[in-house]
Amino acid sequence: MSSWRESLTSLPGAVAQFVNESTSTASSYLHPQSTSGSEESAPQHTDYKALPIPASLVKEQWRLIFTSDANIQDLQAAIAHCRDLVLLSDECSEERRWLVRHLVDLRYSLQELEEAQTLANNMDDVVVMNAIKSVVGHHFVPHHPSARNRLQAAAKRFYCDHCTGIIWRVVQAAYICSDCGYLVHQKCIDSVQRVCAHVLVSERQYPIAEICPEIGLSEQRYKCAECSTLLNFKNSWIEPRLCDYRGLYYCPSCHWNDNFIVPARIVHNWDFTPRRVSRTALQEIQLFLNKPLIRLEEENPKLFVFLEKLCAVKKLRQNLVHMRHYLAACKLAVEQKLVEQQLGGRRHLAQSNEFYSLRDLIQAESGALAEFLQGVFKVFNSHIRSCDMCLAKAYICEICSNNEVIFPFDDGCIKCDQCNSIYHRVCLTRKNMICPKCVRIQERRLQLDRATSRQEDDDVANSDSADAEQATEID
């Protein structure tokens, strides 16, 4: 009995020792010790670590960075000073990138403080819940998920992007970034380390063009590319997970094995197989999803040789480009907002046939894009052929002298690249692809050149005769 009591007495001490050991182990992950000189000289991969304040701006730190007890005057002075430093810094330098990012955060902090002060002056007992919290480029707002009914809201689970824990919406407050969708607990906001994906997208301006540009764990110093957690056997084994988009290794907290398409594999291999990507890569690709930035024919022209669906999409887009010129000059189409109603936010499809977004490529593979463009083509075609103003700008083939009106977007017609005249393809082929209008223009130019040369010769002859007569009079 005494031994049992002694064991119970020693139980709190054992528990305390276990907690201390766990705390020391966790602190070794969060605050790793300084490595040797050889490790410090190892090359860094600036694409995965959060950029601190540049060394050249350390002396200005006390005028730029403030704590939560700063007032409106301090923030206004910091905004003015930061704006002056942006103008003085070199273009596309690390200092300017950091200053612009910090200037946006300062302005959001000032807006949050002004809104809180206004509400405090008007209503004393009001808690500000809609204020924007700016952290590492994120602009956090309260998360209020919308659901059709309570059952769907209760069945859907939300997880914190920082601690990976479940967000119990009934008892826990959560915030979401209005730019990239980063979702966190309210208690985790101040501990966020990941730079906002919207900031990375605005700085990169184009998806990564290389297929899985892996650099290896040794180049990352065996650390997570985002939170710098050790990925070795020193204390315990943490699985390193490779991001197929960025080519970097992450810990399980920063890489949830999300599967998504990779832009580089689509452009180079026309491969739409979902690959495992990290959380930051997933948010970055989703922000690139609707941006028309990919010049597919320039990056990989062979795709249009082997894929008939791409050739059909290209032809439809060329026809829509020709139709847009008619609709832009038509008063009735402008009043009806025909282009906006049919294309909406995808007006790039009718502005040129060069740029594609990731969503366009996904729909081109499934065939949905061709169906969408075909429907838009039918609506535009019916308006142009029924509108008197648009019909007045039609063409007539001068080779066959047929009274049928033709347009550049008709299937059996071809457009001259020099004079923009429209002919039947059969008629121009019969003329060995020689445009009659271009021939007339060339003949007129030759006649003008001949007339100009004759006029110059006459002027020279008249001037010579005048000089001879003047010389004779002098003699």
Secondary structure, 3 states (H helix, E strand, C coil): CHHHHHHHHHHHHHHHHHHHHHHHHHHHHHCCCCCCHHHHCCCCCCCCCCCCCCHHHHHHHHHHCCCCCCCHHHHHHHHHHHHHHHHHCCCCCHHHHHHHHHHHHHHHHHHHHHHHHHHHHHCCCCCCCCCCEEECCEEEEECCCCCCCHHHHHHCCCECCCCCCECCCCCCCEEEECCCCCEEEHHHHHHCCCCCHHHHHHHHCCCCCCCCCCCCCCCCCCECCCCCCECCCCCCCCCCEECCCCCCEECCCCCCCEEECCHHHHHHHCCCCCEEECHHHHHHHHHHCCCCCEEHHHHCCCHHHHCHHHHHHHHHHHHHHHHHHHHHHCHHHHHHCHHHHHHCCCCHHHHCCCEECHHHHHHHHHCHHHHHHHHHHHHHHHHHHHCHHHHCCCEECCCCCCCCEECCCCCCEEECCCCCCEEEHHHHHHCCCCCHHHHHHHHHHHHHHHHHHHHHHHHHHHHHHHHHHHHHHHC
